[in-house]
Amino acid sequence: MHETHIGGWIMDIGWIDDLIAIEEKGSLSRAAEARNVTQPAFSRRIAAIEHWFGADIVNRANRPLRLTPEMSALMPTLHEVAATLRHLRSELQASQGDTSKVVVASQHSLLTSVLPKMLLEKPAQDRVLMKLQSAYPEDGVALLLTKQVDILVAYETARRPLFGHVPDLESALIATDRFVPVTANPAIRWDLEAAGTDRPLTVQVVTFPRQNFFGRVLWEDVAKSLPANIRLDPLIESGLSTGVIQFVLAGAGIAWLPMAIAGPHLDSGKVVLLDDLLPSEDLFARCFRVRRPAGKGTNHVWNVLTGAVAD
C-alpha cells in the first residue's frame, strides 16, 4: 500500500484517487463506478478519509453528494502529491527491476485456506518476499487497479463477477468451491426434514454483513432460492468466514461458508452439510493482475497460482 505522511499522519494514496474521482465525476455513485468498487465499499473508504482528516469532505446537505468547498480548495495540492508519489514509485521500480517483493491482496477465506499450501508448493529459485494482505473483494479490486497490489485473489460467482471490462486485465481460475449451508446442531437437520416444503420454519443463521461479497451472495442470491416455507433469522454477523465457522461450531444455528473453510470440520464430524435441504452456490477462486512490466517475483507468484511453474 502506498502512503504519504502529512502532518505526522499516514494517508493512503488510493484515498487521493478516490477524492479525484469524486471531483471529476461529480457524485459518489459515479465515482464508485469509475473506481470499480461498489457504492457501500466506496462509502466506507470516504468515511475512513473523513476520519483521517477529522472533518467532512463531502457535502451531505445536497444531492448528488459532492466535495465540500474546503476539500475542493485542497484538490490542486493533492493532484500534485499523487503525481509526485507515482513518479517516485516509477523511478524506484525502474532502478530495482529485479525486485523480489510481491504484494498480494486476498479474500480472507482464501488467505486462510487455499493460498498457504498453493504459494509454498513451488518455491522460487531466488528469494521472493510475499506481502499478503486481507481485503474484501470490492476493496481488492480498487487496490489492484490503483497499483497498490500486484495480484488479487478472490472468489467470484457466475452471477457476481468482480470486474467489468478493464483493459489489460488478466485473470485465471485457480480453484473451484461451493458456498454451502452447514450446522453443528443435528436438531436443525431434523427440523428441516420435518418441515419439508409445507410447514413454516424459522432457522437462525450466522451471517455476513449484507454489503460484503458473501453477504450479497447469501441474501441476494441463495436466500431467494430457499423453499418458501423457510425463513432465515440473523443471529450473529461477522465479516470473516473464520469467525462465522467458530460460532457455528459453538452451536449458533446454520451458516453458508466456502467448502474450503467448512471442509475440515465436515471431515472431523463437527458440522454436517445441509445442501440436500437448502440451496448452495458455486464459487470460483480467481487470481487477477493488470498486464504491465513485472519483476521476477511477481511473475513467479503468478505462475505458481496459475499452475505454470514447471516441476
ChimeraX attribute file (.defattr): number of C-alpha atoms within 10 A of each C-alpha:
attribute: neighborCount
match mode: 1-to-1
recipient: residues
	/A:1	12
	/A:2	16
	/A:3	15
	/A:4	14
	/A:5	10
	/A:6	8
	/A:7	6
	/A:8	7
	/A:9	10
	/A:10	12
	/A:11	17
	/A:12	15
	/A:13	20
	/A:14	21
	/A:15	16
	/A:16	17
	/A:17	18
	/A:18	21
	/A:19	24
	/A:20	20
	/A:21	19
	/A:22	22
	/A:23	17
	/A:24	12
	/A:25	16
	/A:26	15
	/A:27	17
	/A:28	24
	/A:29	19
	/A:30	16
	/A:31	23
	/A:32	21
	/A:33	14
	/A:34	15
	/A:35	22
	/A:36	20
	/A:37	21
	/A:38	20
	/A:39	18
	/A:40	15
	/A:41	18
	/A:42	22
	/A:43	15
	/A:44	12
	/A:45	16
	/A:46	19
	/A:47	16
	/A:48	14
	/A:49	20
	/A:50	14
	/A:51	12
	/A:52	13
	/A:53	12
	/A:54	9
	/A:55	12
	/A:56	16
	/A:57	21
	/A:58	23
	/A:59	14
	/A:60	12
	/A:61	8
	/A:62	8
	/A:63	9
	/A:64	13
	/A:65	16
	/A:66	21
	/A:67	21
	/A:68	13
	/A:69	11
	/A:70	12
	/A:71	18
	/A:72	17
	/A:73	11
	/A:74	10
	/A:75	16
	/A:76	11
	/A:77	10
	/A:78	18
	/A:79	14
	/A:80	10
	/A:81	15
	/A:82	19
	/A:83	11
	/A:84	12
	/A:85	15
	/A:86	14
	/A:87	12
	/A:88	12
	/A:89	13
	/A:90	12
	/A:91	11
	/A:92	11
	/A:93	15
	/A:94	12
	/A:95	10
	/A:96	11
	/A:97	12
	/A:98	13
	/A:99	17
	/A:100	19
	/A:101	16
	/A:102	23
	/A:103	22
	/A:104	27
	/A:105	28
	/A:106	23
	/A:107	23
	/A:108	20
	/A:109	20
	/A:110	19
	/A:111	18
	/A:112	16
	/A:113	16
	/A:114	15
	/A:115	18
	/A:116	11
	/A:117	10
	/A:118	15
	/A:119	16
	/A:120	11
	/A:121	11
	/A:122	17
	/A:123	13
	/A:124	16
	/A:125	8
	/A:126	10
	/A:127	11
	/A:128	17
	/A:129	13
	/A:130	15
	/A:131	12
	/A:132	16
	/A:133	16
	/A:134	18
	/A:135	19
	/A:136	19
	/A:137	25
	/A:138	22
	/A:139	21
	/A:140	26
	/A:141	26
	/A:142	24
	/A:143	22
	/A:144	20
	/A:145	18
	/A:146	17
	/A:147	17
	/A:148	19
	/A:149	22
	/A:150	26
	/A:151	26
	/A:152	27
	/A:153	28
	/A:154	26
	/A:155	26
	/A:156	21
	/A:157	17
	/A:158	9
	/A:159	10
	/A:160	13
	/A:161	10
	/A:162	19
	/A:163	13
	/A:164	8
	/A:165	7
	/A:166	10
	/A:167	8
	/A:168	10
	/A:169	15
	/A:170	12
	/A:171	17
	/A:172	16
	/A:173	16
	/A:174	19
	/A:175	14
	/A:176	15
	/A:177	16
	/A:178	16
	/A:179	24
	/A:180	24
	/A:181	24
	/A:182	28
	/A:183	28
	/A:184	24
	/A:185	18
	/A:186	11
	/A:187	11
	/A:188	17
	/A:189	18
	/A:190	10
	/A:191	14
	/A:192	19
	/A:193	12
	/A:194	12
	/A:195	14
	/A:196	14
	/A:197	15
	/A:198	11
	/A:199	12
	/A:200	13
	/A:201	17
	/A:202	12
	/A:203	15
	/A:204	17
	/A:205	24
	/A:206	24
	/A:207	25
	/A:208	26
	/A:209	16
	/A:210	16
	/A:211	16
	/A:212	17
	/A:213	21
	/A:214	25
	/A:215	19
	/A:216	16
	/A:217	23
	/A:218	24
	/A:219	17
	/A:220	12
	/A:221	17
	/A:222	19
	/A:223	18
	/A:224	11
	/A:225	13
	/A:226	16
	/A:227	15
	/A:228	13
	/A:229	13
	/A:230	19
	/A:231	15
	/A:232	17
	/A:233	13
	/A:234	15
	/A:235	13
	/A:236	17
	/A:237	16
	/A:238	15
	/A:239	18
	/A:240	16
	/A:241	22
	/A:242	16
	/A:243	13
	/A:244	23
	/A:245	25
	/A:246	12
	/A:247	20
	/A:248	23
	/A:249	17
	/A:250	12
	/A:251	14
	/A:252	19
	/A:253	23
	/A:254	30
	/A:255	26
	/A:256	32
	/A:257	27
	/A:258	23
	/A:259	20
	/A:260	17
	/A:261	19
	/A:262	26
	/A:263	17
	/A:264	12
	/A:265	17
	/A:266	16
	/A:267	10
	/A:268	9
	/A:269	11
	/A:270	15
	/A:271	22
	/A:272	20
	/A:273	20
	/A:274	19
	/A:275	14
	/A:276	10
	/A:277	15
	/A:278	18
	/A:279	19
	/A:280	23
	/A:281	21
	/A:282	15
	/A:283	21
	/A:284	19
	/A:285	18
	/A:286	19
	/A:287	22
	/A:288	23
	/A:289	22
	/A:290	19
	/A:291	12
	/A:292	9
	/A:293	11
	/A:294	16
	/A:295	17
	/A:296	18
	/A:297	22
	/A:298	24
	/A:299	16
	/A:300	23
	/A:301	26
	/A:302	23
	/A:303	14
	/A:304	20
	/A:305	22
	/A:306	17
	/A:307	14
	/A:308	11
	/A:309	14
	/A:310	7
	/A:311	4
